[in-house]
Amino acid sequence: MAAAGRAQAARDRVPRIDPYGFERPEDFDYAAYEEFFSTYLVILTRRAIKWSKLLKGGGGVQRSMTVKRYIRKGVPLEHRARVWMGVSGAQAQMDRNPGYYQRLLQGERSASLEEAIRTDMSRTFPDNVRFRKDAEPCLQGPLYNVLLAYGCHNHGVGYCQGMNFIAGYLILVTKSEEEAFWLLDALVGRILPDYYSPSMLGLKTDQEVLGELVRLKLPAVAALMDGHGVLWTLVASRWFICLFVDVLPVETVLRVWDCLFSEGSKILFRVALTLLKHHQASILEATSVPDLCEKFKEITQGRFVTECHSFMQEMEAGPPGDAAHPRSLQRHSSCSMDVTCKATRVDGEPVWSRHTAGFHSALRGREIRHLLHPG
C-alpha cells in the first residue's frame, strides 16, 4: 500500500507531458523517473554552469578537446542548438548561404515529393501534443517546410521515411526551421552519407559493420543470431535509420545526438553495442526468432536507458571485461571487414563485385578501426 501511495504521489508531481511535448505512456514508471531525475537535475545544473562559462561572450562553438569532453558529459537544453550548429558545421554552412533556405521554399516544387512528405505528416509523433493539428502553433507546418526544402536541396535523396522523425526532433530542439534544415543537411549529407539515398548503401554497410563488431565483441550473441538465421537488418534498421528516435527515451536520444554531431557515426555503433553488452545474458535466453525479437524490444526500455547519464557513461567506458579490447579492433578489423564485404549482398548481387571501391572507402571513411575507442 505504501508503494502504491508513493507511485501515485510521484504521478501527481511529474507532469504527464514531458518538456518536449511527448505524452508519457500509460505504463510509465513515475516513481523511478522521479528518483532518477532528482539526481540528474543536480548534474544538469552543474553542467549548465560549466557550459555558460565556456560559451560566455557569444560567438560560434569551435571543436576542441574541452568541447568534446563537455559534450560527452551532456549539453543543457538551452545550449544544445548552438552547440549542435557549431560542432556539426551547420552554422558555417548557414552563414555561407544567407537566404538559401527561404529560396528553396519559394522555388519550383515537385508534386511527388510534396505528396510523399504530406503522407507522413500525421504519422509523425502522434504522441506529441505540439505536432497535433489543433496545437497552437502546430509544428506540422515547420516540419513540412524543412523536409520539402531538403528534398529540393538534395535531389539525390529527396525524401525518405525516417527523415520526418529526425527533422521533428531538430525542430523541437532548435525551435528554428532554418537551423533544423542545416542540421538535417549535416546529418544526411555529411555525417551519415548514403543512409537515405535510394540504394541506402551507407545504412546497409553500417548494419554489416555492426554484425562484424558483434562477432568480435559479443560472439555468443552473434552465434545465437546466426543460429536462428536472424539478420542484423531486422534488428538495426530502425535503430540506425531513425537514429534511435522512437527507440530510446527522448533525453537519452538527445544525449546520443550530442555526441553524434560532435564525433560522427561511430556513436551509433557504440550505443548499439552498449545495449547488446548490457543485456547479453537476457538476449542469450531467447530460444526462437519471436523470442529474439521480443528481447531486442525489451533492451530499449526500462531503467537502464531512461537513466541517460549513466547510460552514456557506460557507453564511453566501452564494454568491460572483454578479451577483445577496443584497441584490439585495430589489429583485427581490416581483415574482418574484407570478409564482411565479400559476404555482403545488396539486391541479390555481391557488393564487392559492384561497389568494391565505394564499399571499402565507406568503411575507411567511418574509421572502423576506431569505432569503439573511447578517445
MARVOVO-996296 format. One line per 8 residues: number of its first residue (from 0); their letters; for each residue z, x, y of N, C-alpha, C. Coordinates in steps of 0.02 Angstrom, whole numbers, padded with zeros to 5 digits. Layout:
<koldrens>
NUM> a> Z X Y Z X Y Z X Y  ...
</koldrens>
This chain:
<koldrens>
0> maaagraq> 00000 00042 -00060 00000 00000 00000 00000 00043 00063  00040 00098 00060 00043 00143 00118 -00025 00175 00130  -00059 00194 00076 -00125 00225 00083 -00175 00175 00113  -00171 00113 00090 -00215 00061 00118 -00202 00050 00192  -00138 00054 00211 -00120 00046 00281 -00147 00103 00324  -00143 00164 00297 -00169 00222 00334 -00245 00217 00341  -00277 00194 00287 -00350 00186 00290 -00371 00135 00342  -00335 00080 00345 -00351 00028 00394 -00338 00053 00465
8> aardrvpr> -00282 00090 00474 -00266 00117 00539 -00321 00165 00563  -00345 00207 00516 -00400 00253 00534 -00463 00214 00551  -00476 00161 00514 -00535 00119 00528 -00531 00089 00598  -00471 00071 00618 -00461 00042 00684 -00470 00094 00740  -00454 00157 00725 -00458 00209 00776 -00526 00241 00782  -00561 00249 00726 -00626 00283 00726 -00680 00232 00742  -00722 00245 00793 -00775 00197 00811 -00822 00184 00752  -00845 00122 00746 -00892 00103 00692 -00960 00135 00702
16> idpygfer> -00976 00150 00766 -01040 00182 00782 -01025 00253 00805  -01060 00302 00777 -01046 00372 00793 -01075 00391 00861  -01061 00451 00886 -01084 00469 00954 -01160 00471 00963  -01197 00470 00908 -01270 00472 00912 -01303 00404 00904  -01261 00353 00893 -01287 00285 00888 -01294 00260 00816  -01276 00299 00767 -01281 00278 00697 -01221 00236 00676  -01235 00181 00642 -01180 00141 00614 -01153 00176 00552  -01088 00177 00546 -01058 00208 00488 -01067 00161 00428
24> pedfdyaa> -01081 00188 00368 -01092 00145 00309 -01029 00108 00288  -01038 00056 00248 -00982 00015 00226 -00930 00055 00188  -00952 00104 00149 -00906 00143 00108 -00881 00206 00143  -00889 00209 00209 -00869 00268 00248 -00793 00279 00242  -00773 00341 00229 -00702 00357 00221 -00674 00375 00290  -00648 00325 00324 -00624 00335 00392 -00563 00382 00394  -00519 00376 00345 -00458 00417 00344 -00476 00491 00336  -00520 00505 00288 -00540 00575 00277 -00576 00603 00338
32> yeeffsty> -00619 00562 00369 -00655 00585 00427 -00607 00599 00485  -00558 00556 00495 -00510 00566 00550 -00471 00630 00539  -00452 00643 00476 -00415 00705 00461 -00459 00766 00476  -00522 00763 00455 -00568 00819 00468 -00579 00827 00543  -00592 00773 00578 -00612 00778 00648 -00555 00802 00692  -00494 00787 00674 -00437 00811 00714 -00435 00887 00714  -00455 00918 00659 -00458 00991 00655 -00521 01016 00689  -00577 00982 00678 -00641 01004 00704 -00643 00999 00781
40> lviltrra> -00607 00951 00808 -00604 00943 00881 -00575 01005 00914  -00526 01035 00882 -00496 01097 00908 -00549 01152 00909  -00588 01157 00855 -00641 01207 00851 -00694 01194 00904  -00714 01130 00912 -00765 01113 00962 -00742 01131 01032  -00679 01118 01046 -00652 01133 01113 -00653 01208 01126  -00633 01246 01076 -00633 01319 01083 -00704 01345 01092  -00751 01319 01052 -00821 01341 01058 -00851 01321 01126  -00833 01261 01150 -00860 01238 01214 -00839 01284 01271
48> ikwskllk> -00778 01309 01270 -00754 01355 01321 -00793 01420 01318  -00804 01446 01258 -00841 01509 01250 -00914 01500 01272  -00945 01444 01253 -01015 01433 01272 -01021 01424 01348  -00973 01390 01379 -00976 01380 01451 -00974 01447 01487  -00933 01493 01463 -00930 01560 01493 -00995 01598 01482  -01023 01592 01422 -01084 01627 01406 -01142 01603 01448  -01146 01537 01460 -01202 01507 01496 -01189 01500 01571  -01134 01526 01594 -01116 01520 01664 -01171 01550 01708
56> ggggvqrs> -01188 01514 01760 -01238 01538 01807 -01307 01510 01795  -01315 01469 01741 -01380 01439 01729 -01430 01488 01701  -01493 01470 01705 -01545 01513 01676 -01557 01497 01603  -01609 01528 01576 -01627 01515 01506 -01581 01551 01458  -01581 01528 01396 -01542 01560 01343 -01587 01611 01308  -01566 01673 01308 -01604 01727 01277 -01575 01745 01209  -01619 01762 01163 -01595 01784 01097 -01555 01849 01103  -01501 01852 01068 -01460 01913 01064 -01414 01906 01005
64> mtvkryir> -01382 01960 00985 -01335 01956 00929 -01276 01912 00947  -01255 01913 01011 -01200 01870 01033 -01219 01797 01027  -01279 01780 01051 -01302 01711 01048 -01309 01689 00975  -01336 01732 00933 -01343 01716 00862 -01275 01702 00830  -01226 01744 00846 -01159 01734 00819 -01128 01669 00844  -01137 01655 00908 -01111 01593 00936 -01143 01532 00904  -01209 01536 00893 -01245 01480 00863 -01220 01465 00794  -01208 01517 00755 -01184 01507 00687 -01116 01473 00686
72> kgvplehr> -01077 01482 00738 -01011 01450 00741 -01014 01381 00772  -01073 01360 00793 -01082 01292 00818 -01096 01288 00892  -01144 01245 00910 -01162 01234 00980 -01135 01166 01002  -01095 01163 01053 -01071 01098 01077 -01129 01053 01099  -01121 00988 01090 -01174 00941 01104 -01200 00949 01175  -01156 00961 01223 -01177 00964 01293 -01222 01024 01307  -01220 01075 01264 -01262 01134 01274 -01320 01138 01224  -01322 01093 01176 -01368 01100 01119 -01441 01101 01141
80> arvwmgvs> -01461 01054 01183 -01531 01051 01203 -01553 01115 01238  -01511 01140 01282 -01527 01201 01319 -01533 01261 01272  -01488 01265 01224 -01489 01321 01177 -01550 01317 01132  -01563 01258 01105 -01622 01249 01062 -01686 01268 01100  -01692 01243 01161 -01752 01256 01201 -01761 01331 01212  -01706 01367 01224 -01710 01438 01239 -01727 01480 01178  -01689 01472 01123 -01698 01517 01066 -01761 01503 01026  -01787 01441 01031 -01847 01423 00993 -01912 01443 01028
88> gaqaqmdr> -01907 01459 01093 -01967 01473 01132 -01997 01411 01163  -01966 01353 01151 -01993 01290 01179 -01989 01288 01255  -01936 01316 01283 -01928 01317 01355 -01983 01358 01388  -01998 01415 01358 -02051 01458 01385 -02118 01423 01382  -02132 01388 01327 -02195 01352 01320 -02200 01296 01372  -02145 01261 01383 -02146 01206 01432 -02156 01234 01502  -02124 01290 01517 -02130 01320 01583 -02202 01344 01596  -02235 01367 01542 -02303 01393 01550 -02355 01336 01554
96> npgyyqrl> -02335 01276 01536 -02382 01219 01534 -02355 01159 01572  -02343 01167 01638 -02316 01110 01676 -02364 01051 01677  -02337 00992 01664 -02378 00931 01666 -02419 00918 01604  -02418 00964 01556 -02460 00958 01497 -02442 00896 01456  -02377 00884 01447 -02355 00826 01407 -02381 00761 01436  -02375 00752 01501 -02399 00691 01532 -02475 00684 01527  -02510 00740 01531 -02583 00737 01525 -02604 00715 01455  -02566 00736 01405 -02580 00714 01337 -02573 00638 01330
104> lqgersas> -02522 00610 01361 -02510 00538 01357 -02563 00499 01395  -02590 00530 01447 -02640 00495 01488 -02712 00506 01463  -02720 00549 01413 -02787 00566 01389 -02813 00516 01338  -02869 00535 01308 -02901 00492 01257 -02858 00487 01195  -02856 00427 01166 -02812 00414 01109 -02853 00397 01047  -02823 00412 00990 -02853 00395 00926 -02821 00331 00899  -02861 00281 00885 -02835 00218 00860 -02799 00227 00793  -02826 00269 00749 -02795 00280 00683 -02728 00315 00690
112> leeairtd> -02725 00363 00737 -02661 00398 00750 -02609 00349 00776  -02628 00308 00824 -02582 00259 00852 -02556 00211 00799  -02601 00189 00756 -02582 00142 00704 -02533 00173 00655  -02546 00235 00635 -02502 00270 00588 -02431 00277 00617  -02427 00295 00681 -02362 00304 00713 -02327 00236 00721  -02365 00186 00743 -02336 00120 00754 -02307 00090 00690  -02341 00104 00634 -02318 00078 00570 -02248 00103 00552  -02232 00164 00573 -02168 00194 00555 -02112 00180 00605
120> msrtfpdn> -02127 00148 00660 -02076 00137 00712 -02016 00098 00685  -02029 00043 00651 -01974 00000 00627 -01936 00032 00569  -01967 00082 00537 -01935 00115 00481 -01891 00173 00503  -01894 00190 00566 -01858 00249 00591 -01787 00229 00612  -01739 00253 00575 -01667 00243 00590 -01650 00169 00603  -01660 00125 00553 -01638 00056 00562 -01562 00049 00570  -01525 00102 00551 -01452 00101 00558 -01429 00131 00624  -01476 00144 00669 -01457 00171 00735 -01470 00119 00789
128> vrfrkdae> -01418 00102 00825 -01423 00047 00873 -01469 00065 00932  -01480 00129 00944 -01522 00149 01001 -01597 00143 00986  -01614 00136 00923 -01684 00129 00904 -01703 00057 00890  -01658 00011 00900 -01674 -00059 00889 -01709 -00089 00949  -01753 -00138 00937 -01794 -00166 00990 -01753 -00198 01045  -01693 -00222 01027 -01651 -00255 01078 -01606 -00206 01115  -01612 -00140 01099 -01571 -00090 01134 -01596 -00081 01205  -01550 -00062 01249 -01568 -00052 01319 -01539 00015 01343
136> pclqgply> -01579 00068 01349 -01651 00069 01334 -01664 00078 01259  -01720 00056 01235 -01740 00064 01165 -01777 00130 01157  -01755 00171 01109 -01785 00237 01101 -01850 00236 01060  -01872 00177 01038 -01936 00175 01003 -01993 00195 01048  -01988 00178 01112 -02041 00196 01160 -02047 00271 01168  -01993 00306 01186 -01996 00379 01190 -02018 00412 01124  -01995 00386 01067 -02014 00414 01003 -02090 00408 00992  -02116 00349 01007 -02188 00337 01001 -02227 00386 01045
144> nvllaygc> -02205 00394 01107 -02239 00439 01154 -02240 00511 01129  -02183 00535 01105 -02178 00604 01081 -02225 00616 01022  -02225 00569 00974 -02267 00576 00915 -02341 00571 00933  -02357 00525 00978 -02427 00518 00999 -02451 00581 01035  -02410 00606 01082 -02429 00666 01118 -02438 00725 01071  -02394 00730 01020 -02400 00787 00974 -02463 00780 00932  -02479 00719 00910 -02539 00709 00871 -02602 00727 00911  -02601 00712 00976 -02658 00731 01019 -02660 00806 01032
152> hnhgvgyc> -02601 00837 01034 -02596 00909 01046 -02618 00950 00985  -02597 00928 00926 -02611 00965 00864 -02653 00922 00817  -02719 00925 00825 -02763 00883 00785 -02761 00902 00712  -02744 00963 00697 -02740 00985 00627 -02684 00951 00588  -02633 00928 00624 -02577 00894 00594 -02581 00819 00607  -02594 00801 00669 -02594 00730 00687 -02525 00701 00680  -02517 00655 00633 -02451 00627 00620 -02439 00627 00544  -02379 00648 00525 -02360 00649 00454 -02292 00616 00447
160> qgmnfiag> -02283 00575 00395 -02218 00544 00385 -02165 00598 00378  -02109 00586 00408 -02055 00635 00412 -02047 00661 00482  -02104 00666 00518 -02101 00689 00587 -02065 00638 00632  -02067 00574 00612 -02032 00523 00652 -01956 00535 00652  -01929 00554 00595 -01857 00566 00592 -01837 00629 00631  -01879 00680 00627 -01865 00742 00663 -01869 00730 00738  -01923 00697 00761 -01929 00683 00832 -01874 00637 00857  -01852 00591 00814 -01797 00547 00833 -01733 00585 00847
168> ylilvtks> -01717 00633 00804 -01657 00674 00815 -01665 00715 00879  -01725 00742 00890 -01736 00783 00950 -01725 00741 01013  -01747 00679 01012 -01737 00635 01070 -01663 00619 01080  -01627 00607 01026 -01556 00593 01031 -01518 00652 01062  -01539 00713 01045 -01503 00772 01070 -01524 00789 01141  -01589 00789 01154 -01614 00812 01220 -01612 00758 01273  -01619 00694 01251 -01625 00638 01299 -01684 00649 01346  -01735 00685 01322 -01793 00701 01362 -01855 00701 01317
176> eeeafwll> -01904 00659 01334 -01966 00657 01295 -02000 00726 01295  -02006 00755 01353 -02044 00818 01359 -02010 00874 01320  -01944 00880 01325 -01909 00932 01287 -01915 00919 01212  -01910 00855 01192 -01917 00838 01121 -01987 00858 01096  -02038 00846 01137 -02107 00865 01119 -02113 00940 01107  -02087 00980 01153 -02094 01052 01146 -02052 01080 01089  -01995 01049 01075 -01956 01070 01017 -01992 01051 00952  -02024 00993 00951 -02063 00973 00893 -02121 01023 00882
184> dalvgril> -02151 01044 00937 -02204 01093 00932 -02178 01160 00904  -02118 01179 00925 -02089 01241 00899 -02078 01236 00823  -02053 01179 00800 -02040 01170 00729 -02105 01167 00689  -02149 01121 00708 -02209 01108 00668 -02260 01164 00676  -02265 01191 00735 -02317 01241 00748 -02298 01312 00731  -02233 01329 00736 -02214 01400 00728 -02161 01411 00675  -02108 01373 00675 -02052 01385 00629 -02070 01364 00558  -02106 01308 00552 -02124 01281 00486 -02199 01270 00481
192> pdyyspsm> -02239 01323 00485 -02312 01314 00483 -02335 01284 00417  -02381 01238 00422 -02413 01206 00363 -02365 01161 00324  -02308 01143 00352 -02266 01093 00319 -02297 01024 00325  -02328 01010 00382 -02350 00943 00398 -02426 00937 00403  -02462 00989 00383 -02535 00987 00382 -02556 00944 00322  -02620 00922 00320 -02642 00880 00264 -02630 00911 00196  -02637 00977 00189 -02626 01010 00125 -02552 01021 00110  -02511 01022 00162 -02439 01036 00156 -02426 01100 00116
200> lglktdqe> -02469 01149 00125 -02463 01211 00086 -02397 01247 00099  -02375 01247 00163 -02312 01280 00179 -02253 01247 00144  -02253 01180 00141 -02199 01144 00107 -02201 01158 00032  -02261 01156 00002 -02268 01169 -00069 -02247 01240 -00086  -02266 01287 -00043 -02247 01356 -00053 -02171 01363 -00054  -02138 01333 -00005 -02065 01340 00001 -02028 01306 -00056  -02056 01252 -00083 -02025 01222 -00141 -02029 01269 -00201  -02085 01303 -00209 -02091 01353 -00263 -02043 01411 -00251
208> vlgelvrl> -02037 01431 -00189 -01991 01486 -00173 -01919 01465 -00189  -01900 01404 -00172 -01833 01380 -00188 -01821 01382 -00264  -01871 01360 -00303 -01864 01362 -00375 -01852 01433 -00401  -01888 01481 -00372 -01880 01551 -00393 -01812 01578 -00372  -01788 01560 -00313 -01722 01582 -00291 -01667 01553 -00336  -01675 01491 -00357 -01626 01461 -00403 -01627 01498 -00469  -01686 01519 -00493 -01689 01558 -00555 -01650 01623 -00548  -01653 01653 -00489 -01619 01717 -00478 -01544 01708 -00469
216> klpavaal> -01525 01655 -00432 -01455 01647 -00412 -01416 01600 -00457  -01450 01548 -00482 -01416 01497 -00522 -01457 01483 -00585  -01462 01531 -00630 -01508 01524 -00687 -01491 01465 -00733  -01428 01447 -00737 -01410 01390 -00780 -01438 01325 -00752  -01437 01317 -00686 -01466 01258 -00655 -01541 01257 -00665  -01573 01315 -00656 -01645 01320 -00667 -01664 01303 -00739  -01624 01326 -00786 -01638 01312 -00857 -01632 01238 -00871  -01582 01206 -00841 -01573 01134 -00851 -01632 01095 -00823
224> mdghgvlw> -01655 01114 -00763 -01712 01082 -00733 -01774 01091 -00777  -01785 01152 -00800 -01843 01165 -00843 -01839 01126 -00908  -01779 01123 -00935 -01769 01089 -00999 -01787 01015 -00996  -01775 00985 -00937 -01791 00914 -00929 -01859 00903 -00896  -01894 00958 -00882 -01960 00952 -00852 -01959 00925 -00781  -01904 00938 -00745 -01898 00913 -00676 -01922 00966 -00628  -01971 00949 -00587 -01998 00995 -00537 -01956 00994 -00473  -01956 01050 -00438 -01918 01053 -00376 -01947 01008 -00322
232> tlvasrwf> -02011 00991 -00330 -02041 00944 -00281 -02005 00877 -00283  -01980 00857 -00341 -01944 00794 -00347 -01879 00796 -00308  -01847 00854 -00308 -01782 00862 -00278 -01786 00881 -00204  -01828 00930 -00190 -01825 00964 -00125 -01874 00937 -00073  -01922 00896 -00092 -01971 00873 -00044 -01938 00839 00016  -01894 00792 00002 -01861 00755 00056 -01814 00800 00095  -01780 00845 00061 -01736 00892 00096 -01774 00931 00148  -01831 00959 00127 -01867 01005 00171 -01911 00969 00222
240> iclfvdvl> -01946 00916 00202 -01992 00886 00249 -01955 00849 00305  -01895 00823 00290 -01855 00790 00342 -01802 00836 00370  -01802 00899 00348 -01753 00949 00373 -01682 00923 00366  -01669 00889 00311 -01604 00863 00291 -01582 00802 00331  -01626 00776 00375 -01611 00713 00410 -01608 00657 00358  -01559 00612 00364 -01550 00557 00317 -01532 00582 00247  -01515 00646 00242 -01492 00675 00179 -01419 00696 00187  -01406 00736 00239 -01338 00758 00255 -01312 00719 00316
248> pvetvlrv> -01246 00719 00327 -01218 00686 00386 -01246 00715 00451  -01247 00674 00503 -01281 00692 00565 -01257 00758 00593  -01191 00766 00601 -01166 00826 00632 -01181 00888 00590  -01182 00880 00525 -01199 00936 00481 -01272 00955 00489  -01316 00905 00494 -01387 00918 00506 -01396 00956 00572  -01361 00936 00624 -01368 00969 00689 -01342 01040 00687  -01289 01053 00649 -01266 01122 00641 -01318 01163 00604  -01351 01134 00554 -01405 01168 00519 -01462 01183 00567
256> wdclfseg> -01480 01133 00607 -01535 01143 00655 -01519 01195 00708  -01456 01201 00727 -01437 01255 00774 -01463 01321 00747  -01451 01334 00683 -01472 01397 00652 -01547 01398 00638  -01576 01340 00621 -01647 01337 00607 -01688 01358 00668  -01670 01332 00727 -01706 01351 00788 -01697 01425 00805  -01640 01452 00786 -01624 01521 00802 -01652 01571 00751  -01647 01553 00687 -01661 01603 00634 -01721 01586 00590  -01747 01525 00595 -01806 01507 00558 -01793 01473 00491
264> skilfrva> -01847 01468 00451 -01846 01425 00392 -01801 01450 00336  -01780 01513 00338 -01735 01537 00285 -01671 01496 00283  -01653 01464 00338 -01593 01423 00340 -01598 01364 00291  -01658 01336 00283 -01667 01280 00237 -01651 01301 00166  -01671 01362 00147 -01656 01387 00080 -01580 01397 00072  -01549 01424 00123 -01477 01436 00119 -01438 01372 00111  -01458 01320 00147 -01425 01255 00141 -01433 01228 00070  -01495 01230 00045 -01508 01204 -00022 -01468 01241 -00075
272> ltllkhhq> -01466 01307 -00070 -01429 01347 -00119 -01354 01338 -00113  -01329 01326 -00053 -01258 01313 -00044 -01239 01248 -00079  -01280 01196 -00071 -01267 01132 -00105 -01268 01141 -00181  -01318 01176 -00206 -01325 01185 -00278 -01269 01227 -00307  -01251 01281 -00272 -01198 01325 -00297 -01131 01289 -00297  -01116 01254 -00244 -01050 01221 -00239 -01042 01167 -00293  -01097 01135 -00310 -01094 01079 -00358 -01124 01098 -00426  -01129 01162 -00440 -01162 01183 -00502 -01130 01152 -00564
280> asileats> -01064 01153 -00567 -01030 01126 -00627 -01047 01053 -00638  -01048 01015 -00584 -01065 00943 -00590 -01137 00934 -00611  -01183 00972 -00582 -01254 00966 -00599 -01265 00981 -00673  -01230 01031 -00699 -01239 01051 -00769 -01213 00999 -00819  -01177 00949 -00795 -01155 00895 -00838 -01210 00844 -00853  -01265 00848 -00815 -01319 00799 -00824 -01352 00807 -00893  -01366 00751 -00925 -01395 00752 -00992 -01464 00719 -00995  -01489 00696 -00937 -01554 00663 -00936 -01584 00669 -00866
288> vpdlcekf> -01647 00650 -00860 -01679 00653 -00794 -01645 00605 -00745  -01630 00542 -00765 -01594 00498 -00718 -01526 00527 -00698  -01492 00559 -00745 -01429 00593 -00730 -01439 00646 -00676  -01490 00687 -00684 -01504 00740 -00636 -01518 00712 -00567  -01558 00659 -00565 -01574 00629 -00500 -01512 00603 -00466  -01467 00573 -00505 -01404 00548 -00476 -01360 00605 -00452  -01358 00659 -00490 -01318 00718 -00470 -01343 00746 -00403  -01410 00751 -00396 -01438 00778 -00335 -01426 00731 -00275
296> keitqgrf> -01418 00668 -00289 -01400 00621 -00236 -01326 00631 -00216  -01284 00640 -00266 -01212 00647 -00255 -01195 00710 -00216  -01232 00765 -00226 -01213 00828 -00194 -01225 00827 -00119  -01261 00778 -00094 -01272 00773 -00021 -01224 00724 00011  -01173 00704 -00026 -01124 00657 00000 -01054 00686 -00009  -01006 00654 00024 -00936 00672 00013 -00909 00722 00064  -00849 00743 00050 -00810 00783 00098 -00841 00850 00112  -00870 00882 00061 -00897 00949 00070 -00950 00952 00124
304> vtechsfm> -00995 00903 00125 -01049 00903 00175 -01027 00871 00241  -00976 00828 00238 -00951 00797 00300 -00915 00849 00343  -00877 00893 00311 -00839 00944 00348 -00887 01001 00366  -00926 00989 00419 -00984 01031 00435 -00965 01104 00449  -00907 01115 00479 -00889 01184 00497 -00877 01226 00435  -00838 01201 00388 -00826 01239 00327 -00889 01244 00285  -00932 01192 00287 -00996 01195 00252 -01038 01253 00278  -01042 01259 00344 -01082 01313 00374 -01051 01381 00360
312> qemeagpp> -00985 01385 00358 -00953 01448 00342 -00970 01469 00271  -00970 01422 00225 -00987 01438 00155 -01061 01459 00150  -01103 01426 00189 -01174 01444 00188 -01184 01515 00214  -01149 01533 00267 -01157 01600 00296 -01130 01654 00249  -01077 01637 00212 -01047 01686 00167 -01093 01699 00108  -01135 01651 00090 -01178 01658 00032 -01141 01639 -00031  -01178 01624 -00084 -01146 01605 -00147 -01102 01660 -00173  -01035 01648 -00181 -00990 01700 -00204 -00993 01710 -00279
320> gdaahprs> -00974 01769 -00300 -00963 01782 -00371 -01025 01790 -00413  -01083 01795 -00382 -01145 01803 -00420 -01158 01876 -00433  -01186 01891 -00492 -01207 01959 -00506 -01264 01978 -00460  -01307 01929 -00446 -01364 01942 -00402 -01345 01930 -00330  -01318 01981 -00298 -01301 01976 -00227 -01365 01968 -00187  -01362 01935 -00128 -01422 01928 -00088 -01462 01992 -00079  -01429 02049 -00072 -01466 02111 -00063 -01508 02128 -00124  -01484 02105 -00183 -01523 02121 -00244 -01589 02085 -00245
328> lqrhsscs> -01595 02030 -00206 -01659 01996 -00200 -01713 02043 -00173  -01692 02090 -00131 -01740 02137 -00103 -01774 02178 -00158  -01737 02190 -00212 -01765 02230 -00266 -01809 02189 -00312  -01792 02123 -00319 -01825 02082 -00369 -01877 02034 -00342  -01874 02019 -00277 -01913 01962 -00252 -01987 01974 -00255  -02011 02034 -00241 -02083 02045 -00237 -02117 02027 -00303  -02092 02055 -00359 -02124 02041 -00423 -02112 01968 -00443  -02053 01941 -00426 -02038 01872 -00444 -02085 01824 -00408
336> mdvtckat> -02098 01837 -00344 -02142 01794 -00306 -02214 01798 -00332  -02235 01857 -00356 -02302 01863 -00385 -02309 01817 -00445  -02257 01815 -00487 -02258 01771 -00545 -02262 01699 -00522  -02222 01681 -00472 -02222 01613 -00446 -02291 01594 -00419  -02321 01639 -00381 -02387 01624 -00352 -02437 01608 -00406  -02437 01648 -00460 -02487 01638 -00512 -02474 01574 -00551  -02412 01551 -00552 -02396 01491 -00590 -02406 01427 -00549  -02409 01434 -00483 -02411 01375 -00439 -02480 01344 -00439
344> rvdgepvw> -02482 01278 -00440 -02545 01242 -00437 -02541 01190 -00381  -02595 01182 -00344 -02599 01131 -00293 -02660 01089 -00308  -02650 01024 -00315 -02705 00979 -00332 -02741 01001 -00395  -02702 01025 -00444 -02730 01043 -00508 -02766 01110 -00510  -02766 01147 -00455 -02802 01211 -00452 -02753 01266 -00437  -02757 01324 -00470 -02709 01377 -00457 -02713 01401 -00385  -02655 01404 -00352 -02653 01426 -00283 -02680 01497 -00276  -02664 01539 -00325 -02685 01609 -00318 -02760 01617 -00319
352> srhtagfh> -02796 01569 -00350 -02868 01575 -00352 -02900 01549 -00288  -02866 01505 -00252 -02895 01475 -00192 -02867 01505 -00128  -02802 01520 -00130 -02767 01537 -00067 -02727 01602 -00075  -02751 01649 -00115 -02710 01708 -00130 -02685 01741 -00067  -02729 01756 -00021 -02708 01793 00040 -02661 01750 00081  -02677 01686 00089 -02635 01643 00130 -02567 01633 00100  -02565 01625 00033 -02502 01613 -00001 -02456 01674 00006  -02484 01733 -00008 -02442 01793 -00005 -02421 01808 00066
360> salrgrei> -02465 01797 00115 -02445 01810 00184 -02392 01760 00206  -02396 01698 00180 -02344 01649 00197 -02277 01672 00170  -02277 01698 00109 -02215 01723 00081 -02188 01781 00121  -02232 01827 00140 -02209 01884 00180 -02184 01860 00247  -02220 01812 00276 -02202 01787 00342 -02134 01755 00343  -02114 01727 00287 -02048 01696 00284 -01994 01745 00264  -02014 01808 00253 -01966 01861 00237 -01922 01842 00179  -01955 01828 00122 -01919 01804 00064 -01864 01853 00043
368> rhllhpg> -01876 01917 00054 -01826 01966 00033 -01760 01957 00069  -01762 01921 00126 -01702 01916 00166 -01677 01844 00172  -01702 01800 00130 -01685 01728 00138 -01610 01716 00134  -01577 01752 00091 -01506 01738 00081 -01460 01787 00118  -01490 01837 00149 -01449 01888 00181 -01413 01857 00241  -01347 01863 00244 -01310 01830 00298 -01318 01864 00366  -01348 01923 00370 -01353 01958 00433 -01411 01934 00475
</koldrens>
